[in-house]
Amino acid sequence: MWTRWLSFVLGVWLFIAPLVFNYVQPVARLNSAMVGLAVAIVSLLASSAPPLRFVNVALGGWLLLAPNLLGYGGDALPTAHDIVLGALIICASLAPTAQPTVRGFRRLIKT
């Protein structure tokens, strides 16, 4: 469950980062805001429907590719920011949510 909250926080940060860092490229600002909002919303929804976390994997993948596809790859700050956050979002989305249970193993030992 904590991974969904981490994804939510990363999405909110991605949404406000263009204001904090004052991105020069309008397309970088718009991309970060839209993807950040989508990541935050999907993270909240994935708390109750875990398969939705794979939508965030796709959004993280988009962040890895977006600087070159949208043409702001020459601007170092938004490019590095998107790549780092994309990788973090993918990792947080693919992380398991629940601890594996070993009740059956413990029951076997007790008997």
TIMI-2910 file (N, C-alpha, C, CB; in pm, 1 decimal, decimal comma, always signed):
<rs>
+----------+----------+----------+----------+----------+----------+----------+----------+----------+----------+----------+----------+------+
!      n_x !      n_y !      n_z !     ca_x !     ca_y !     ca_z !      c_x !      c_y !      c_z !     cb_x !     cb_y !     cb_z ! resn !
+----------+----------+----------+----------+----------+----------+----------+----------+----------+----------+----------+----------+------+
!    +81,8 !   -119,7 !     +0,0 !     +0,0 !     +0,0 !     +0,0 !    +86,6 !   +126,8 !     +0,0 !    -93,3 !     -0,5 !   +120,8 !  Met !
!   +200,3 !   +120,7 !    +67,5 !   +284,3 !   +239,9 !    +74,8 !   +336,2 !   +279,6 !    -63,8 !   +401,9 !   +216,2 !   +170,5 !  Trp !
!   +347,2 !   +182,1 !   -153,0 !   +395,6 !   +215,4 !   -287,3 !   +295,1 !   +299,3 !   -363,9 !   +426,6 !    +88,6 !   -365,3 !  Thr !
!   +166,1 !   +279,7 !   -337,3 !    +64,3 !   +362,5 !   -403,2 !    +74,5 !   +506,5 !   -354,0 !    -78,2 !   +306,5 !   -377,0 !  Arg !
!   +100,3 !   +521,9 !   -223,9 !   +115,3 !   +657,1 !   -169,6 !   +243,2 !   +723,0 !   -220,8 !   +115,9 !   +653,4 !    -16,1 !  Trp !
!   +347,7 !   +644,2 !   -236,6 !   +470,4 !   +699,0 !   -295,6 !   +444,4 !   +745,1 !   -438,7 !   +584,0 !   +593,9 !   -293,1 !  Leu !
!   +371,1 !   +665,6 !   -515,4 !   +336,1 !   +705,5 !   -652,3 !   +251,6 !   +832,2 !   -652,2 !   +260,9 !   +592,3 !   -723,9 !  Ser !
!   +160,3 !   +842,0 !   -555,8 !    +76,7 !   +961,7 !   -544,4 !   +162,4 !  +1085,4 !   -518,0 !    -27,3 !   +944,2 !   -432,3 !  Phe !
!   +255,4 !  +1074,0 !   -424,7 !   +343,4 !  +1187,3 !   -391,1 !   +430,0 !  +1224,7 !   -511,3 !   +433,0 !  +1152,9 !   -269,0 !  Val !
!   +482,0 !  +1124,7 !   -581,9 !   +562,0 !  +1153,0 !   -702,1 !   +477,7 !  +1222,2 !   -808,6 !   +622,1 !  +1023,1 !   -758,9 !  Leu !
!   +351,8 !  +1181,1 !   -823,0 !   +262,3 !  +1246,1 !   -918,7 !   +235,2 !  +1391,6 !   -882,7 !   +131,3 !  +1170,3 !   -927,1 !  Gly !
!   +212,0 !  +1417,0 !   -753,8 !   +188,2 !  +1555,7 !   -709,1 !   +313,7 !  +1639,0 !   -730,8 !   +146,0 !  +1559,7 !   -559,0 !  Val !
!   +430,6 !  +1581,9 !   -697,8 !   +555,4 !  +1655,2 !   -720,7 !   +575,1 !  +1684,9 !   -869,4 !   +675,2 !  +1575,2 !   -666,5 !  Trp !
!   +545,6 !  +1585,8 !   -953,4 !   +559,8 !  +1605,8 !  -1097,6 !   +466,3 !  +1716,2 !  -1145,4 !   +531,3 !  +1474,8 !  -1173,6 !  Leu !
!   +349,8 !  +1725,9 !  -1084,7 !   +253,3 !  +1829,0 !  -1120,9 !   +302,6 !  +1969,1 !  -1084,4 !   +120,3 !  +1801,8 !  -1052,9 !  Phe !
!   +365,1 !  +1984,8 !   -967,5 !   +406,5 !  +2118,7 !   -923,5 !   +550,2 !  +2154,0 !   -961,7 !   +391,2 !  +2129,7 !   -774,2 !  Ile !
!   +629,6 !  +2056,2 !  -1004,9 !   +771,2 !  +2080,4 !  -1036,6 !   +793,5 !  +2190,4 !  -1141,3 !   +834,1 !  +1952,5 !  -1085,6 !  Ala !
!   +710,7 !  +2199,7 !  -1247,7 !   +735,2 !  +2308,0 !  -1343,6 !   +723,7 !  +2446,9 !  -1281,8 !   +638,7 !  +2296,9 !  -1458,4 !  Pro !
!   +640,5 !  +2460,6 !  -1179,6 !   +629,3 !  +2590,1 !  -1111,5 !   +750,0 !  +2614,3 !  -1021,4 !   +499,2 !  +2596,9 !  -1028,8 !  Leu !
!   +796,7 !  +2510,2 !   -955,8 !   +910,2 !  +2523,0 !   -864,9 !  +1038,6 !  +2551,7 !   -942,3 !   +926,2 !  +2395,6 !   -780,9 !  Val !
!  +1059,6 !  +2476,5 !  -1051,7 !  +1182,5 !  +2490,7 !  -1129,4 !  +1171,9 !  +2590,7 !  -1243,5 !  +1222,1 !  +2358,2 !  -1184,4 !  Phe !
!  +1052,2 !  +2643,5 !  -1267,2 !  +1028,3 !  +2742,7 !  -1372,2 !  +1078,7 !  +2694,4 !  -1508,4 !  +1095,8 !  +2875,0 !  -1335,8 !  Asn !
!  +1019,7 !  +2585,1 !  -1555,9 !  +1057,4 !  +2530,2 !  -1686,6 !  +1039,9 !  +2635,3 !  -1795,3 !   +973,5 !  +2405,0 !  -1719,5 !  Tyr !
!  +1135,7 !  +2641,5 !  -1886,6 !  +1132,0 !  +2737,3 !  -1996,6 !  +1039,8 !  +2688,2 !  -2108,0 !  +1273,3 !  +2761,7 !  -2051,3 !  Val !
!  +1047,9 !  +2559,9 !  -2139,7 !   +970,3 !  +2502,9 !  -2250,7 !   +824,1 !  +2483,5 !  -2210,0 !  +1031,4 !  +2368,1 !  -2296,0 !  Gln !
!   +730,2 !  +2543,3 !  -2281,8 !   +588,6 !  +2524,5 !  -2247,9 !   +543,3 !  +2379,4 !  -2261,1 !   +502,6 !  +2612,0 !  -2336,3 !  Pro !
!   +598,4 !  +2307,3 !  -2358,2 !   +557,9 !  +2168,0 !  -2376,8 !   +605,5 !  +2083,0 !  -2258,9 !   +614,1 !  +2112,2 !  -2509,8 !  Val !
!   +721,1 !  +2113,9 !  -2201,0 !   +770,5 !  +2041,4 !  -2083,6 !   +681,7 !  +2069,7 !  -1963,4 !   +916,8 !  +2080,3 !  -2052,6 !  Ala !
!   +638,9 !  +2194,8 !  -1949,4 !   +547,8 !  +2230,6 !  -1840,1 !   +416,0 !  +2156,0 !  -1851,2 !   +522,1 !  +2381,1 !  -1839,1 !  Arg !
!   +359,0 !  +2158,2 !  -1970,1 !   +230,0 !  +2092,6 !  -1991,6 !   +241,3 !  +1941,8 !  -1972,6 !   +176,7 !  +2123,9 !  -2131,9 !  Leu !
!   +346,2 !  +1881,5 !  -2024,5 !   +364,5 !  +1737,4 !  -2010,7 !   +377,3 !  +1698,0 !  -1863,7 !   +488,3 !  +1691,5 !  -2089,0 !  Asn !
!   +459,5 !  +1769,2 !  -1788,7 !   +477,0 !  +1736,5 !  -1647,5 !   +347,8 !  +1752,7 !  -1569,1 !   +585,2 !  +1823,6 !  -1586,6 !  Ser !
!   +275,1 !  +1858,7 !  -1597,2 !   +149,4 !  +1881,3 !  -1525,4 !    +46,4 !  +1773,4 !  -1557,6 !    +92,8 !  +2019,1 !  -1559,9 !  Ala !
!    +31,2 !  +1740,4 !  -1683,7 !    -69,7 !  +1641,6 !  -1723,0 !    -33,7 !  +1501,4 !  -1673,3 !    -85,9 !  +1640,2 !  -1875,4 !  Met !
!    +91,2 !  +1462,2 !  -1691,7 !   +132,1 !  +1328,1 !  -1648,6 !   +131,5 !  +1320,0 !  -1495,6 !   +273,2 !  +1293,0 !  -1704,6 !  Val !
!   +173,7 !  +1425,4 !  -1428,9 !   +170,9 !  +1426,0 !  -1282,0 !    +30,7 !  +1411,6 !  -1227,0 !   +232,6 !  +1553,4 !  -1229,0 !  Gly !
!    -62,7 !  +1482,7 !  -1286,0 !   -203,0 !  +1471,4 !  -1243,7 !   -255,0 !  +1330,4 !  -1269,5 !   -291,0 !  +1575,2 !  -1317,4 !  Leu !
!   -222,9 !  +1274,9 !  -1384,2 !   -267,8 !  +1139,4 !  -1417,2 !   -207,3 !  +1036,6 !  -1321,6 !   -230,8 !  +1104,6 !  -1562,4 !  Ala !
!    -79,1 !  +1049,2 !  -1290,3 !    -13,5 !   +955,2 !  -1198,8 !    -77,8 !   +963,0 !  -1060,6 !   +138,5 !   +984,6 !  -1189,3 !  Val !
!   -105,0 !  +1083,8 !  -1012,2 !   -165,9 !  +1099,0 !   -879,9 !   -305,5 !  +1037,2 !   -875,8 !   -173,0 !  +1247,2 !   -841,4 !  Ala !
!   -386,5 !  +1062,3 !   -977,5 !   -522,0 !  +1007,7 !   -980,4 !   -520,1 !   +856,0 !   -992,1 !   -601,2 !  +1068,0 !  -1096,1 !  Ile !
!   -437,1 !   +804,2 !  -1081,0 !   -429,3 !   +658,3 !  -1099,0 !   -376,9 !   +592,5 !   -971,9 !   -338,3 !   +622,2 !  -1219,6 !  Val !
!   -285,7 !   +656,4 !   -901,2 !   -234,6 !   +599,9 !   -776,3 !   -344,9 !   +586,6 !   -672,5 !   -121,5 !   +686,2 !   -721,1 !  Ser !
!   -429,6 !   +687,2 !   -663,5 !   -542,2 !   +679,0 !   -570,1 !   -638,6 !   +568,3 !   -610,3 !   -616,3 !   +813,1 !   -563,4 !  Leu !
!   -667,2 !   +557,9 !   -738,4 !   -757,7 !   +453,1 !   -786,0 !   -696,5 !   +314,3 !   -770,1 !   -794,1 !   +477,3 !   -932,2 !  Leu !
!   -564,7 !   +303,9 !   -784,4 !   -497,2 !   +174,4 !   -773,6 !   -497,1 !   +122,2 !   -630,5 !   -354,3 !   +185,2 !   -824,4 !  Ala !
!   -524,4 !   +207,9 !   -534,2 !   -534,1 !   +161,1 !   -396,5 !   -650,2 !    +64,6 !   -379,4 !   -549,8 !   +279,0 !   -301,3 !  Ser !
!   -757,2 !    +85,8 !   -455,1 !   -871,7 !     -4,6 !   -445,8 !   -879,2 !   -102,5 !   -562,7 !   -999,5 !    +75,3 !   -438,8 !  Ser !
!   -812,5 !    -73,3 !   -672,8 !   -808,9 !   -163,1 !   -789,2 !   -662,9 !   -180,0 !   -831,3 !   -896,4 !   -106,8 !   -908,5 !  Ala !
!   -589,1 !   -270,8 !   -765,7 !   -444,3 !   -283,1 !   -787,5 !   -398,2 !   -300,4 !   -931,9 !   -395,2 !   -396,8 !   -710,5 !  Pro !
!   -473,8 !   -364,3 !  -1021,4 !   -422,9 !   -374,5 !  -1159,0 !   -404,8 !   -238,8 !  -1228,9 !   -516,8 !   -459,9 !  -1240,7 !  Pro !
!   -468,0 !   -134,6 !  -1176,9 !   -450,9 !     -1,9 !  -1236,9 !   -308,6 !    +51,4 !  -1220,4 !   -549,6 !    +96,1 !  -1175,2 !  Leu !
!   -230,9 !    -10,5 !  -1133,2 !    -93,5 !    +37,0 !  -1114,6 !    -12,3 !    +24,6 !  -1243,0 !    -25,2 !    -41,1 !  -1002,3 !  Arg !
!    -54,9 !    -65,2 !  -1331,8 !    +18,5 !    -80,9 !  -1457,7 !     -3,2 !    +38,0 !  -1551,0 !    -23,8 !   -209,9 !  -1527,6 !  Phe !
!   -107,4 !   +115,4 !  -1528,2 !   -124,4 !   +241,0 !  -1602,2 !    -10,7 !   +335,9 !  -1564,4 !   -264,0 !   +306,3 !  -1572,1 !  Val !
!    +25,9 !   +336,1 !  -1436,8 !   +137,9 !   +420,6 !  -1394,0 !   +270,8 !   +372,0 !  -1450,8 !   +145,6 !   +424,6 !  -1241,7 !  Asn !
!   +283,0 !   +241,8 !  -1474,6 !   +403,9 !   +191,0 !  -1540,4 !   +414,0 !   +251,8 !  -1680,6 !   +402,2 !    +34,4 !  -1547,8 !  Val !
!   +301,4 !   +255,3 !  -1750,8 !   +299,7 !   +314,8 !  -1885,0 !   +328,6 !   +464,6 !  -1878,5 !   +163,6 !   +290,1 !  -1953,1 !  Ala !
!   +272,1 !   +533,9 !  -1779,7 !   +297,7 !   +677,4 !  -1766,3 !   +444,9 !   +703,8 !  -1732,6 !   +206,5 !   +738,3 !  -1657,8 !  Leu !
!   +503,8 !   +618,0 !  -1649,7 !   +646,8 !   +630,2 !  -1620,3 !   +730,9 !   +607,1 !  -1744,9 !   +687,6 !   +531,5 !  -1511,0 !  Gly !
!   +689,9 !   +509,8 !  -1826,1 !   +759,1 !   +486,3 !  -1952,8 !   +748,7 !   +605,7 !  -2046,0 !   +703,2 !   +363,0 !  -2021,1 !  Gly !
!   +631,7 !   +668,1 !  -2046,1 !   +614,9 !   +789,1 !  -2127,4 !   +710,9 !   +898,4 !  -2081,2 !   +469,1 !   +839,7 !  -2120,0 !  Trp !
!   +726,6 !   +912,7 !  -1949,2 !   +818,7 !  +1014,6 !  -1898,7 !   +962,2 !   +989,1 !  -1943,5 !   +812,6 !  +1020,0 !  -1747,0 !  Leu !
!   +999,1 !   +863,1 !  -1957,9 !  +1134,0 !   +832,7 !  -2005,3 !  +1153,5 !   +873,4 !  -2151,4 !  +1162,9 !   +683,9 !  -1988,6 !  Leu !
!  +1047,6 !   +862,7 !  -2230,2 !  +1057,1 !   +890,9 !  -2373,5 !  +1018,9 !  +1033,5 !  -2412,5 !   +970,6 !   +795,8 !  -2448,1 !  Leu !
!   +938,1 !  +1098,5 !  -2330,7 !   +879,2 !  +1227,7 !  -2366,4 !   +979,6 !  +1337,0 !  -2402,7 !   +796,0 !  +1275,4 !  -2253,9 !  Ala !
!  +1091,4 !  +1352,3 !  -2331,1 !  +1181,1 !  +1462,2 !  -2368,0 !  +1226,3 !  +1456,5 !  -2514,2 !  +1302,4 !  +1461,0 !  -2278,0 !  Pro !
!  +1256,6 !  +1337,7 !  -2563,2 !  +1300,2 !  +1326,8 !  -2702,5 !  +1183,1 !  +1331,6 !  -2799,4 !  +1378,3 !  +1198,3 !  -2723,1 !  Asn !
!  +1070,5 !  +1273,2 !  -2761,6 !   +955,5 !  +1272,0 !  -2852,9 !   +887,4 !  +1408,3 !  -2863,9 !   +854,3 !  +1168,8 !  -2807,0 !  Leu !
!   +888,5 !  +1485,1 !  -2755,3 !   +823,0 !  +1616,0 !  -2757,6 !   +918,4 !  +1730,3 !  -2788,2 !   +755,9 !  +1641,6 !  -2626,0 !  Leu !
!  +1048,4 !  +1701,9 !  -2796,5 !  +1143,2 !  +1802,3 !  -2842,3 !  +1203,8 !  +1891,8 !  -2736,8 !  +1078,7 !  +1885,4 !  -2939,3 !  Gly !
!  +1195,4 !  +1855,1 !  -2610,8 !  +1263,1 !  +1936,3 !  -2509,5 !  +1381,2 !  +1861,0 !  -2447,1 !  +1163,8 !  +1978,2 !  -2400,1 !  Tyr !
!  +1434,2 !  +1764,4 !  -2520,1 !  +1548,2 !  +1686,6 !  -2473,6 !  +1675,5 !  +1767,7 !  -2458,3 !  +1572,9 !  +1574,3 !  -2567,0 !  Gly !
!  +1683,5 !  +1883,1 !  -2522,8 !  +1800,9 !  +1968,1 !  -2510,5 !  +1802,2 !  +2050,3 !  -2382,8 !  +1809,6 !  +2059,2 !  -2628,2 !  Gly !
!  +1689,5 !  +2059,8 !  -2316,2 !  +1678,9 !  +2134,2 !  -2190,4 !  +1707,3 !  +2036,4 !  -2076,0 !  +1536,2 !  +2201,6 !  -2174,4 !  Asp !
!  +1820,4 !  +2053,2 !  -2009,0 !  +1870,2 !  +1952,1 !  -1915,2 !  +1779,9 !  +1929,8 !  -1794,6 !  +2006,3 !  +1991,0 !  -1867,4 !  Ala !
!  +1727,4 !  +2034,8 !  -1734,5 !  +1651,5 !  +2018,3 !  -1610,4 !  +1522,9 !  +1937,5 !  -1629,3 !  +1617,6 !  +2154,0 !  -1553,1 !  Leu !
!  +1433,2 !  +1977,0 !  -1719,7 !  +1312,3 !  +1895,4 !  -1733,1 !  +1339,8 !  +1755,5 !  -1786,3 !  +1214,4 !  +1964,4 !  -1823,7 !  Pro !
!  +1444,1 !  +1741,1 !  -1868,0 !  +1477,8 !  +1608,4 !  -1920,3 !  +1523,3 !  +1516,3 !  -1807,5 !  +1587,5 !  +1618,8 !  -2028,1 !  Thr !
!  +1617,9 !  +1562,1 !  -1727,1 !  +1667,7 !  +1480,5 !  -1616,1 !  +1556,7 !  +1453,6 !  -1515,1 !  +1786,6 !  +1549,8 !  -1547,1 !  Ala !
!  +1476,4 !  +1553,3 !  -1487,3 !  +1366,5 !  +1539,1 !  -1391,9 !  +1266,8 !  +1434,6 !  -1439,2 !  +1295,9 !  +1673,2 !  -1370,9 !  His !
!  +1228,9 !  +1440,6 !  -1564,8 !  +1132,6 !  +1344,3 !  -1618,0 !  +1189,2 !  +1202,6 !  -1618,8 !  +1090,7 !  +1384,3 !  -1759,1 !  Asp !
!  +1316,1 !  +1187,8 !  -1652,6 !  +1376,1 !  +1054,6 !  -1657,3 !  +1385,8 !   +994,4 !  -1517,0 !  +1515,4 !  +1060,8 !  -1722,3 !  Ile !
!  +1430,1 !  +1073,1 !  -1421,0 !  +1441,0 !  +1021,9 !  -1283,4 !  +1302,8 !   +988,2 !  -1227,9 !  +1511,4 !  +1125,5 !  -1191,9 !  Val !
!  +1206,9 !  +1078,8 !  -1244,2 !  +1073,4 !  +1051,0 !  -1192,7 !  +1005,8 !   +937,1 !  -1267,0 !   +988,0 !  +1175,0 !  -1201,0 !  Leu !
!  +1028,5 !   +925,9 !  -1395,7 !   +972,6 !   +813,3 !  -1470,7 !  +1022,1 !   +681,5 !  -1416,7 !  +1007,2 !   +824,7 !  -1617,9 !  Gly !
!  +1152,0 !   +672,7 !  -1389,3 !  +1208,9 !   +549,0 !  -1334,6 !  +1154,6 !   +520,8 !  -1194,8 !  +1362,3 !   +557,6 !  -1330,7 !  Ala !
!  +1142,1 !   +624,3 !  -1111,9 !  +1088,5 !   +605,5 !   -977,2 !   +942,4 !   +561,7 !   -979,8 !  +1102,3 !   +734,1 !   -897,0 !  Leu !
!   +864,2 !   +619,7 !  -1069,7 !   +722,6 !   +582,3 !  -1080,6 !   +709,2 !   +438,0 !  -1127,3 !   +648,5 !   +676,9 !  -1177,6 !  Ile !
!   +791,4 !   +397,7 !  -1222,6 !   +787,5 !   +258,4 !  -1268,2 !   +823,3 !   +164,5 !  -1153,9 !   +883,6 !   +236,9 !  -1387,1 !  Ile !
!   +929,0 !   +194,7 !  -1080,5 !   +970,3 !   +108,1 !   -969,2 !   +862,8 !   +101,4 !   -861,0 !  +1102,0 !   +158,3 !   -908,6 !  Cys !
!   +804,9 !   +216,4 !   -826,2 !   +700,7 !   +217,4 !   -723,5 !   +576,3 !   +143,2 !   -769,6 !   +664,8 !   +360,5 !   -686,1 !  Ala !
!   +545,8 !   +149,4 !   -896,5 !   +425,9 !    +82,9 !   -947,8 !   +444,1 !    -67,5 !   -960,3 !   +388,2 !   +140,6 !  -1082,3 !  Ser !
!   +565,2 !   -112,5 !   -984,0 !   +590,2 !   -256,1 !   -998,2 !   +621,6 !   -325,0 !   -865,7 !   +703,9 !   -278,4 !  -1094,1 !  Leu !
!   +644,6 !   -248,4 !   -762,3 !   +675,9 !   -308,0 !   -632,2 !   +553,9 !   -381,8 !   -578,1 !   +722,6 !   -199,5 !   -531,6 !  Ala !
!   +575,7 !   -495,3 !   -513,8 !   +462,0 !   -568,7 !   -457,2 !   +396,3 !   -488,5 !   -345,2 !   +507,3 !   -706,2 !   -404,4 !  Pro !
!   +266,8 !   -507,2 !   -330,2 !   +192,5 !   -427,4 !   -232,5 !   +174,9 !   -497,0 !    -99,0 !    +58,1 !   -392,3 !   -287,6 !  Thr !
!   +172,4 !   -627,1 !    -96,5 !   +146,5 !   -699,0 !    +28,2 !   +263,8 !   -791,3 !    +60,6 !    +15,0 !   -780,0 !    +18,4 !  Ala !
!   +282,6 !   -811,4 !   +188,5 !   +384,4 !   -905,4 !   +232,2 !   +334,8 !  -1047,8 !   +209,0 !   +420,0 !   -882,9 !   +381,3 !  Gln !
!   +419,0 !  -1136,5 !   +163,9 !   +375,5 !  -1275,0 !   +147,0 !   +345,4 !  -1337,3 !   +283,1 !   +483,2 !  -1357,5 !    +72,5 !  Pro !
!   +239,4 !  -1411,6 !   +288,1 !   +202,3 !  -1474,8 !   +413,9 !   +269,4 !  -1610,8 !   +424,3 !    +49,2 !  -1488,6 !   +425,7 !  Thr !
!   +303,8 !  -1646,3 !   +545,9 !   +366,9 !  -1775,1 !   +570,2 !   +287,0 !  -1852,9 !   +675,0 !   +513,7 !  -1756,4 !   +616,0 !  Val !
!   +157,7 !  -1827,2 !   +683,6 !    +74,5 !  -1893,5 !   +784,1 !    +77,4 !  -2044,4 !   +768,6 !    -68,6 !  -1843,9 !   +775,3 !  Arg !
!    +69,6 !  -2091,0 !   +647,5 !    +71,7 !  -2234,4 !   +625,6 !   +201,3 !  -2296,4 !   +673,1 !    +50,3 !  -2265,1 !   +479,9 !  Gly !
!   +311,1 !  -2227,4 !   +652,8 !   +441,6 !  -2277,6 !   +696,4 !   +448,7 !  -2279,8 !   +848,1 !   +555,8 !  -2191,3 !   +638,8 !  Phe !
!   +399,8 !  -2174,6 !   +911,9 !   +401,7 !  -2169,7 !  +1059,8 !   +311,4 !  -2278,4 !  +1117,4 !   +356,2 !  -2029,7 !  +1111,3 !  Arg !
!   +198,5 !  -2299,1 !  +1057,1 !   +106,8 !  -2403,5 !  +1102,9 !   +172,6 !  -2540,5 !  +1089,0 !    -25,8 !  -2398,8 !  +1023,2 !  Arg !
!   +246,5 !  -2559,8 !   +984,7 !   +316,2 !  -2686,5 !   +962,6 !   +421,5 !  -2710,7 !  +1070,1 !   +381,3 !  -2688,1 !   +823,9 !  Leu !
!   +491,0 !  -2605,5 !  +1110,1 !   +594,9 !  -2618,7 !  +1213,6 !   +532,7 !  -2646,7 !  +1349,1 !   +681,1 !  -2491,6 !  +1220,8 !  Ile !
!   +418,9 !  -2582,2 !  +1382,4 !   +356,6 !  -2598,9 !  +1513,1 !   +300,6 !  -2739,6 !  +1534,3 !   +246,4 !  -2497,3 !  +1530,2 !  Lys !
!   +265,5 !  -2809,5 !  +1429,7 !   +205,5 !  -2941,8 !  +1447,0 !   +305,1 !  -3051,6 !  +1452,5 !   +110,7 !  -2969,6 !  +1338,7 !  Thr !
+----------+----------+----------+----------+----------+----------+----------+----------+----------+----------+----------+----------+------+
</rs>
